[in-house]
Amino acid sequence: MKKQVKDKNDELIPKVTGVGGIFFFTENPEKLKEWYSKNLGLETNEYGSSFEFIPNTYSM
């Protein structure tokens, strides 16, 4: 079980633990991945794009 984080007022801080998938169907997946990379700055691979969770990167 993951550790729950509390703020300076001893209240639990909510966090996102996952994001549902968004799927687009296209006749040209390579062109769509190129668009994501160019316009959104996302790194893509054969499966799409992944987002890394980096804990404790915010301050209160």
Chimera marker file (.cmm) of the C-alpha trace (Angstrom):
<marker_set name="trace">
<marker id="1" x="0.000" y="0.000" z="0.000" r="1" g="1" b="0" radius="0.5"/>
<marker id="2" x="1.304" y="3.448" z="-0.889" r="1" g="1" b="0" radius="0.5"/>
<marker id="3" x="2.006" y="6.017" z="1.786" r="1" g="1" b="0" radius="0.5"/>
<marker id="4" x="-0.637" y="8.708" z="2.193" r="1" g="1" b="0" radius="0.5"/>
<marker id="5" x="0.726" y="12.262" z="2.095" r="1" g="1" b="0" radius="0.5"/>
<marker id="6" x="-0.529" y="15.013" z="4.400" r="1" g="1" b="0" radius="0.5"/>
<marker id="7" x="-0.161" y="18.784" z="4.067" r="1" g="1" b="0" radius="0.5"/>
<marker id="8" x="1.085" y="21.173" z="6.761" r="1" g="1" b="0" radius="0.5"/>
<marker id="9" x="-2.445" y="21.234" z="8.277" r="1" g="1" b="0" radius="0.5"/>
<marker id="10" x="-2.303" y="17.436" z="8.674" r="1" g="1" b="0" radius="0.5"/>
<marker id="11" x="-4.962" y="16.953" z="5.968" r="1" g="1" b="0" radius="0.5"/>
<marker id="12" x="-4.625" y="14.244" z="3.346" r="1" g="1" b="0" radius="0.5"/>
<marker id="13" x="-3.485" y="15.494" z="-0.048" r="1" g="1" b="0" radius="0.5"/>
<marker id="14" x="-5.401" y="13.878" z="-2.913" r="1" g="1" b="0" radius="0.5"/>
<marker id="15" x="-3.317" y="12.595" z="-5.805" r="1" g="1" b="0" radius="0.5"/>
<marker id="16" x="-3.933" y="11.079" z="-9.173" r="1" g="1" b="0" radius="0.5"/>
<marker id="17" x="-2.901" y="7.449" z="-9.287" r="1" g="1" b="0" radius="0.5"/>
<marker id="18" x="-3.907" y="6.773" z="-12.867" r="1" g="1" b="0" radius="0.5"/>
<marker id="19" x="-5.393" y="8.249" z="-15.979" r="1" g="1" b="0" radius="0.5"/>
<marker id="20" x="-7.829" y="6.398" z="-18.183" r="1" g="1" b="0" radius="0.5"/>
<marker id="21" x="-6.850" y="5.722" z="-21.737" r="1" g="1" b="0" radius="0.5"/>
<marker id="22" x="-7.856" y="7.869" z="-24.641" r="1" g="1" b="0" radius="0.5"/>
<marker id="23" x="-7.762" y="5.997" z="-27.892" r="1" g="1" b="0" radius="0.5"/>
<marker id="24" x="-7.867" y="7.411" z="-31.402" r="1" g="1" b="0" radius="0.5"/>
<marker id="25" x="-8.160" y="5.269" z="-34.484" r="1" g="1" b="0" radius="0.5"/>
<marker id="26" x="-6.392" y="6.462" z="-37.585" r="1" g="1" b="0" radius="0.5"/>
<marker id="27" x="-5.421" y="5.165" z="-40.981" r="1" g="1" b="0" radius="0.5"/>
<marker id="28" x="-1.959" y="6.689" z="-40.515" r="1" g="1" b="0" radius="0.5"/>
<marker id="29" x="-0.661" y="6.100" z="-36.954" r="1" g="1" b="0" radius="0.5"/>
<marker id="30" x="2.841" y="7.349" z="-37.768" r="1" g="1" b="0" radius="0.5"/>
<marker id="31" x="1.502" y="10.724" z="-38.893" r="1" g="1" b="0" radius="0.5"/>
<marker id="32" x="-0.666" y="10.983" z="-35.754" r="1" g="1" b="0" radius="0.5"/>
<marker id="33" x="2.348" y="10.205" z="-33.499" r="1" g="1" b="0" radius="0.5"/>
<marker id="34" x="4.327" y="12.849" z="-35.388" r="1" g="1" b="0" radius="0.5"/>
<marker id="35" x="1.510" y="15.376" z="-34.729" r="1" g="1" b="0" radius="0.5"/>
<marker id="36" x="1.481" y="14.533" z="-30.986" r="1" g="1" b="0" radius="0.5"/>
<marker id="37" x="5.228" y="14.999" z="-30.837" r="1" g="1" b="0" radius="0.5"/>
<marker id="38" x="5.284" y="18.275" z="-32.791" r="1" g="1" b="0" radius="0.5"/>
<marker id="39" x="2.204" y="19.960" z="-31.309" r="1" g="1" b="0" radius="0.5"/>
<marker id="40" x="2.027" y="18.560" z="-27.779" r="1" g="1" b="0" radius="0.5"/>
<marker id="41" x="5.690" y="17.780" z="-27.135" r="1" g="1" b="0" radius="0.5"/>
<marker id="42" x="4.925" y="14.152" z="-26.245" r="1" g="1" b="0" radius="0.5"/>
<marker id="43" x="7.470" y="11.413" z="-26.712" r="1" g="1" b="0" radius="0.5"/>
<marker id="44" x="5.805" y="8.509" z="-28.464" r="1" g="1" b="0" radius="0.5"/>
<marker id="45" x="6.611" y="4.859" z="-29.044" r="1" g="1" b="0" radius="0.5"/>
<marker id="46" x="4.876" y="1.983" z="-30.815" r="1" g="1" b="0" radius="0.5"/>
<marker id="47" x="2.132" y="1.982" z="-28.131" r="1" g="1" b="0" radius="0.5"/>
<marker id="48" x="1.524" y="5.738" z="-27.928" r="1" g="1" b="0" radius="0.5"/>
<marker id="49" x="2.771" y="7.917" z="-25.077" r="1" g="1" b="0" radius="0.5"/>
<marker id="50" x="3.340" y="7.367" z="-21.361" r="1" g="1" b="0" radius="0.5"/>
<marker id="51" x="3.310" y="9.785" z="-18.469" r="1" g="1" b="0" radius="0.5"/>
<marker id="52" x="5.671" y="9.312" z="-15.546" r="1" g="1" b="0" radius="0.5"/>
<marker id="53" x="4.471" y="9.958" z="-11.990" r="1" g="1" b="0" radius="0.5"/>
<marker id="54" x="7.061" y="11.945" z="-10.044" r="1" g="1" b="0" radius="0.5"/>
<marker id="55" x="6.147" y="12.069" z="-6.334" r="1" g="1" b="0" radius="0.5"/>
<marker id="56" x="6.580" y="15.158" z="-4.160" r="1" g="1" b="0" radius="0.5"/>
<marker id="57" x="7.237" y="17.641" z="-6.951" r="1" g="1" b="0" radius="0.5"/>
<marker id="58" x="4.886" y="20.254" z="-5.540" r="1" g="1" b="0" radius="0.5"/>
<marker id="59" x="5.127" y="22.585" z="-2.565" r="1" g="1" b="0" radius="0.5"/>
<marker id="60" x="2.448" y="23.891" z="-0.272" r="1" g="1" b="0" radius="0.5"/>
<link id1="1" id2="2" r="1" g="1" b="0" radius="0.2"/>
<link id1="2" id2="3" r="1" g="1" b="0" radius="0.2"/>
<link id1="3" id2="4" r="1" g="1" b="0" radius="0.2"/>
<link id1="4" id2="5" r="1" g="1" b="0" radius="0.2"/>
<link id1="5" id2="6" r="1" g="1" b="0" radius="0.2"/>
<link id1="6" id2="7" r="1" g="1" b="0" radius="0.2"/>
<link id1="7" id2="8" r="1" g="1" b="0" radius="0.2"/>
<link id1="8" id2="9" r="1" g="1" b="0" radius="0.2"/>
<link id1="9" id2="10" r="1" g="1" b="0" radius="0.2"/>
<link id1="10" id2="11" r="1" g="1" b="0" radius="0.2"/>
<link id1="11" id2="12" r="1" g="1" b="0" radius="0.2"/>
<link id1="12" id2="13" r="1" g="1" b="0" radius="0.2"/>
<link id1="13" id2="14" r="1" g="1" b="0" radius="0.2"/>
<link id1="14" id2="15" r="1" g="1" b="0" radius="0.2"/>
<link id1="15" id2="16" r="1" g="1" b="0" radius="0.2"/>
<link id1="16" id2="17" r="1" g="1" b="0" radius="0.2"/>
<link id1="17" id2="18" r="1" g="1" b="0" radius="0.2"/>
<link id1="18" id2="19" r="1" g="1" b="0" radius="0.2"/>
<link id1="19" id2="20" r="1" g="1" b="0" radius="0.2"/>
<link id1="20" id2="21" r="1" g="1" b="0" radius="0.2"/>
<link id1="21" id2="22" r="1" g="1" b="0" radius="0.2"/>
<link id1="22" id2="23" r="1" g="1" b="0" radius="0.2"/>
<link id1="23" id2="24" r="1" g="1" b="0" radius="0.2"/>
<link id1="24" id2="25" r="1" g="1" b="0" radius="0.2"/>
<link id1="25" id2="26" r="1" g="1" b="0" radius="0.2"/>
<link id1="26" id2="27" r="1" g="1" b="0" radius="0.2"/>
<link id1="27" id2="28" r="1" g="1" b="0" radius="0.2"/>
<link id1="28" id2="29" r="1" g="1" b="0" radius="0.2"/>
<link id1="29" id2="30" r="1" g="1" b="0" radius="0.2"/>
<link id1="30" id2="31" r="1" g="1" b="0" radius="0.2"/>
<link id1="31" id2="32" r="1" g="1" b="0" radius="0.2"/>
<link id1="32" id2="33" r="1" g="1" b="0" radius="0.2"/>
<link id1="33" id2="34" r="1" g="1" b="0" radius="0.2"/>
<link id1="34" id2="35" r="1" g="1" b="0" radius="0.2"/>
<link id1="35" id2="36" r="1" g="1" b="0" radius="0.2"/>
<link id1="36" id2="37" r="1" g="1" b="0" radius="0.2"/>
<link id1="37" id2="38" r="1" g="1" b="0" radius="0.2"/>
<link id1="38" id2="39" r="1" g="1" b="0" radius="0.2"/>
<link id1="39" id2="40" r="1" g="1" b="0" radius="0.2"/>
<link id1="40" id2="41" r="1" g="1" b="0" radius="0.2"/>
<link id1="41" id2="42" r="1" g="1" b="0" radius="0.2"/>
<link id1="42" id2="43" r="1" g="1" b="0" radius="0.2"/>
<link id1="43" id2="44" r="1" g="1" b="0" radius="0.2"/>
<link id1="44" id2="45" r="1" g="1" b="0" radius="0.2"/>
<link id1="45" id2="46" r="1" g="1" b="0" radius="0.2"/>
<link id1="46" id2="47" r="1" g="1" b="0" radius="0.2"/>
<link id1="47" id2="48" r="1" g="1" b="0" radius="0.2"/>
<link id1="48" id2="49" r="1" g="1" b="0" radius="0.2"/>
<link id1="49" id2="50" r="1" g="1" b="0" radius="0.2"/>
<link id1="50" id2="51" r="1" g="1" b="0" radius="0.2"/>
<link id1="51" id2="52" r="1" g="1" b="0" radius="0.2"/>
<link id1="52" id2="53" r="1" g="1" b="0" radius="0.2"/>
<link id1="53" id2="54" r="1" g="1" b="0" radius="0.2"/>
<link id1="54" id2="55" r="1" g="1" b="0" radius="0.2"/>
<link id1="55" id2="56" r="1" g="1" b="0" radius="0.2"/>
<link id1="56" id2="57" r="1" g="1" b="0" radius="0.2"/>
<link id1="57" id2="58" r="1" g="1" b="0" radius="0.2"/>
<link id1="58" id2="59" r="1" g="1" b="0" radius="0.2"/>
<link id1="59" id2="60" r="1" g="1" b="0" radius="0.2"/>
</marker_set>
